[in-house]
Amino acid sequence: MFFFDPSYLLFAGPPLLLGLWAQFKVKSAFNRYSQVPTQSGITGAQAAMRLLGQGGLGNVGVEMTEGMLSDHYDPSSKTLRLSEDVYSVPSIASVGVAAHEAGHALQDKTGYSPLKLRSAMVPTVSIGSNLGPILFMIGLFMHGVLGSSLAWAGIILFAGTALFAVVTLPVEFDASRRAKALLVSQGIVSEGEMEGVNAVLDAAALTYVAAAAQAIMQLLYYVTILNRRDD
């Protein structure tokens, strides 16, 4: 049966292990550097507001949101939402995460193409990630042209999820690049404090690499299974 196919481990195993390692790294780095205060005494929210103001983004709001590492920028409402551990804490980890999210707001202002593409993909990706595997499974266990058509339709829908994960990579990498440069240039952290910022943001970037790898390998597995059945 599909769910017990041993070959699935060859596709899913490596990216899954990478994802678990990435989650461990990001939590470990955040927990460590959330205990290291900034020399400037600036909190995550203050760092974000300073960077937004410097970038001419006084119209972007900064709010607190619930959940650990739930920080994100909402381009539709022009709002930067920071988790409680980031918003009100003057730590190396907090200002690093806050600056990263401010980097997304700056991308939005300058019309950064990968961010625009990712935002445009969100509605269809949410459908494809759920409907794609369902159609694939239905088509896989059906015979004839209809079964193959449904399975390929599911693969095409899920391919959008994989593409979304790939497009996310330059968006996240660029936001971190902007954050690292701005934190030092605006005097929010010193050169010596950048070791902690780099550890947190580089670990977070690894989670996006793992997500892209998982989506791509799952897509390849679907294609392999369908081709094997049709041979």
Summary of the structure (lengths in Angstrom):
residues: 231
radius of gyration: 20.6
end to end distance: 17.0
largest distance: 67.6
contacts: 798
relative contact order: 0.17
helix: 74%
strand: 6%
